[in-house]
Amino acid sequence: MIQFDCHAHVYETTRTVPGARYAPKAPAPLSSWLKNLDNHGLKGGVIVQVSFLGTDNSELCAALAKLDTSRFAGVAVVPLDVGDPELEHLKACGVRGVRWNLVRGAVIPDLKTAQVQAFLGKLQNHDLHLEVHLEGDRLATHVARLTDHGLKIVVDHFGLPTDANPKSDPFISAVADLEDKQNLYIKLSARYRNQFDLAPHVARLTEILPPNQTIWGSDWPHTQHETLVDYGTVHNEAARNLCVCDTEAVGVLYGIATG
């Protein structure tokens, strides 16, 4: 049963950082998201830093300051050279993970370099997981090395499959081939961002992953798809079609109390 919304974006203004590839047309207020949670009987959730604010996590932290961090958490975006004091500050705010948004041709950090190794070590030292947003055909060649670091890895949006047949999808095939899948979690969110039916992919992921390693997210406010879906649509569709028991995963990933 879905009890938490583990992927939503909250921002009170429409400002963007220089170089942002997208600018929202309207704010996504915290109060509106909380109303959506209440309307659908959800206990809490996770706010994910938006791409158009870059590494400026101030709005994320401001939102978390208004929430009970036993039921809510955040996922931030930080530079590779982030220092321990900043990670300590973010964790104190309620951040429990860091996101790499690598879609649309963004450069994938070289996991073999000293800088990236040091970055991953800092995340591990602060008990922060790494969330990865990357097209499945590109992610497939990196997933084994990512999971080798001992970090918990959360893959966004079903892994953004690129093949309509899950048995020939590069990412799902790479997951199936992993010897150790214990630290890999898949976020079942934003089904509408794919061009084909993902029900077979969900079935295959459920088959190959250990139990309780999938979570759901609304992807509210559905940026760039606002006119196509709304919160009720995505929640009700997920409640009907996804077999997700999220209490164990949200405790492990976000420190959220589920009792």
C-alpha positions in Angstrom: 0.0 0.0 0.0 1.3 3.5 -0.9 1.5 5.7 2.2 4.1 8.2 1.1 4.7 10.5 -1.8 8.5 10.1 -2.3 8.9 12.6 -5.2 7.5 16.0 -5.3 8.8 19.5 -6.0 8.0 22.5 -3.9 8.8 26.1 -4.7 7.1 29.3 -3.7 8.5 31.5 -6.5 9.4 31.0 -10.2 12.9 32.3 -10.0 15.6 30.3 -11.8 19.4 30.2 -11.5 21.5 31.3 -14.5 21.6 28.6 -17.2 18.5 26.8 -16.1 17.0 24.7 -18.9 13.5 25.2 -17.8 11.4 27.9 -16.0 8.1 27.1 -14.3 5.0 29.1 -15.2 3.6 29.1 -11.7 4.8 28.4 -8.1 4.2 25.0 -6.5 3.4 26.0 -2.9 4.1 23.7 0.1 0.5 24.2 1.2 -0.9 22.8 -2.0 1.3 19.7 -1.9 0.3 19.1 1.7 -3.4 19.4 0.8 -2.9 16.8 -1.9 -1.4 14.5 0.6 -4.3 15.0 3.0 -6.8 14.5 0.3 -5.4 11.1 -0.6 -4.7 9.8 2.8 -0.9 9.9 2.6 1.2 10.2 5.8 4.2 12.2 4.5 6.7 12.5 1.7 9.9 13.7 0.1 10.7 17.0 -1.5 13.2 16.8 -4.3 15.3 19.8 -5.4 14.2 21.1 -8.8 16.7 21.4 -11.6 16.0 25.1 -12.3 17.3 26.1 -8.8 20.6 24.2 -9.3 22.6 23.8 -6.1 20.7 26.6 -4.3 18.8 24.4 -1.8 17.4 27.3 0.3 13.8 26.9 -0.8 14.0 23.1 -0.1 15.4 23.8 3.4 12.8 26.5 4.1 10.0 24.0 3.2 11.5 21.3 5.4 11.8 23.8 8.3 8.0 23.9 8.3 7.5 20.1 8.4 7.8 17.3 10.8 11.0 15.6 9.7 9.8 12.3 11.2 7.3 12.2 8.3 9.1 14.3 5.7 12.5 14.5 4.1 14.4 16.2 1.3 16.7 15.3 -1.5 19.2 18.1 -2.4 21.5 18.9 -5.3 25.1 19.8 -4.5 28.4 20.2 -6.4 31.0 17.5 -6.5 33.3 19.6 -4.4 30.7 20.0 -1.6 32.2 20.3 1.8 31.3 18.4 4.9 29.9 21.5 6.7 27.3 21.9 3.9 26.3 18.3 4.0 26.0 18.5 7.8 23.8 21.6 7.4 21.6 19.9 4.8 21.2 16.8 6.9 20.2 18.9 9.9 17.5 20.5 7.7 16.1 17.0 6.9 17.9 16.2 3.7 18.5 12.4 3.3 19.8 12.1 -0.2 21.6 13.9 -3.0 20.4 13.9 -6.6 22.3 13.7 -9.9 20.0 15.0 -12.7 21.8 13.8 -15.8 19.1 13.6 -18.4 19.2 15.2 -21.9 22.9 14.6 -22.5 24.3 15.9 -19.2 27.8 14.7 -18.5 27.9 11.6 -16.2 30.4 12.0 -13.5 33.4 9.7 -14.0 33.2 7.3 -11.1 36.9 6.4 -11.4 38.2 9.9 -10.6 39.5 10.9 -7.2 37.0 13.8 -7.0 34.0 11.6 -7.5 35.3 8.9 -5.3 35.8 11.5 -2.5 32.2 12.8 -3.2 30.7 9.4 -2.8 32.7 8.8 0.3 31.3 12.0 1.8 27.8 10.8 1.1 28.5 7.5 2.7 30.0 9.2 5.8 26.9 11.4 6.2 24.5 8.4 5.6 23.1 10.1 2.5 21.9 8.1 -0.5 22.5 9.0 -4.2 19.4 9.6 -6.4 20.0 9.3 -10.1 17.9 10.7 -12.9 19.2 9.3 -16.2 17.8 7.7 -19.3 17.9 3.9 -18.9 20.1 3.2 -21.9 22.8 5.5 -20.5 22.3 4.4 -16.9 22.6 0.7 -17.9 26.4 0.9 -18.3 26.9 2.6 -15.0 24.5 0.9 -12.6 26.9 -1.9 -11.6 29.7 0.5 -10.7 27.3 2.8 -8.8 26.0 0.0 -6.6 29.5 -1.2 -5.9 30.2 1.7 -3.7 28.1 0.6 -0.7 25.8 3.6 -1.1 22.1 3.3 -1.4 21.1 4.2 -4.9 17.7 5.4 -5.8 16.8 5.5 -9.5 14.2 8.0 -10.6 11.1 7.5 -12.8 11.1 3.7 -13.4 14.7 4.0 -14.6 13.4 5.8 -17.7 13.2 2.6 -19.8 14.0 3.0 -23.5 12.7 -0.3 -24.9 9.0 -1.2 -24.8 9.9 -4.8 -24.1 11.3 -5.1 -20.6 13.2 -8.2 -21.5 15.3 -6.2 -24.0 15.4 -2.9 -22.1 19.1 -2.1 -21.3 18.5 -0.8 -17.8 16.3 -3.6 -16.6 18.7 -6.1 -18.1 21.6 -4.5 -16.3 19.6 -4.7 -13.0 18.9 -8.3 -13.6 22.6 -9.0 -14.1 23.6 -7.4 -10.8 25.0 -9.9 -8.3 24.0 -7.7 -5.3 20.8 -5.6 -5.6 20.3 -4.9 -1.9 21.3 -1.2 -2.2 19.2 -0.4 -5.3 15.8 1.2 -5.0 13.5 2.2 -7.9 11.2 5.2 -7.7 8.0 4.5 -9.6 7.1 8.0 -10.5 6.0 10.0 -13.6 4.8 7.1 -15.8 3.5 9.8 -18.2 7.1 10.8 -19.1 7.5 7.5 -21.0 6.0 6.9 -24.4 4.9 3.3 -23.9 3.1 1.2 -21.3 5.3 0.6 -18.3 3.2 -2.2 -16.6 5.4 -5.0 -18.0 8.5 -3.1 -16.8 7.1 -2.8 -13.3 6.3 -6.5 -13.3 9.8 -7.4 -14.4 11.4 -5.0 -11.8 9.3 -6.5 -9.1 10.4 -9.9 -10.1 14.2 -9.2 -10.1 14.5 -6.8 -7.1 14.4 -7.9 -3.5 11.1 -7.2 -1.7 10.3 -3.6 -0.6 12.7 -1.8 -2.8 10.3 0.3 -4.8 8.7 3.5 -3.8 6.1 5.8 -5.4 6.3 9.5 -6.2 3.7 11.9 -7.6 6.2 14.0 -9.5 3.9 16.9 -8.5 3.5 19.6 -9.9 4.2 17.5 -13.0 6.5 20.1 -14.6 6.1 20.4 -18.4 3.1 18.1 -18.1 0.8 20.2 -16.0 -2.0 20.3 -18.6 -2.0 16.5 -19.1 -2.2 15.1 -15.5 -3.1 16.2 -12.0 -2.3 14.8 -8.5 -5.5 12.8 -8.2 -5.0 11.2 -11.6 -1.5 10.0 -10.9 -2.2 8.9 -7.3 -5.3 6.9 -8.2 -3.7 5.3 -11.2 -0.7 4.2 -9.0 -3.0 2.9 -6.2 -4.9 0.8 -8.8 -1.9 -0.6 -10.7 1.2 -0.6 -8.5 1.9 -3.1 -5.8 4.1 -1.0 -3.5 4.6 -1.5 0.2 6.7 1.5 1.0 7.0 1.6 4.8 10.3 -0.3 5.0 11.9 1.6 2.1 11.0 5.1 3.4 12.4 4.2 6.8 15.7 3.0 5.3 16.1 5.8 2.8 14.6 8.8 4.5 14.5 7.9 8.2 10.7 8.5 8.1 8.7 7.0 10.9 6.0 4.6 9.6 4.3 3.6 12.8 
